[in-house]
Amino acid sequence: MRGERAAAWTDMSKSKFLELVDQGIMPRGIKVGSMTMWDRLELDAAVENLKDQEGTRRSNPIEKHYGIANDR
């Protein structure tokens, strides 16, 4: 998918998405001629990796209510 759709897929503005690409947080696109495209599965994996970074996991109110410790 192209940049605008890739940003929308990750629920980001295009400028923020491209900033994270430059920082190496989101994957670099694939050049096809003069066009840059992103793979949806790579974007999904990058978003999952964001959740795995320390401090980004939010507590789950259901887990808290039932006293369930889910250390993902």
Beta strands, then each sheet from edge to edge (+ up, - down):
strand 1: 30-32
strand 2: 35-37
sheet 1: 1+ 2-
end
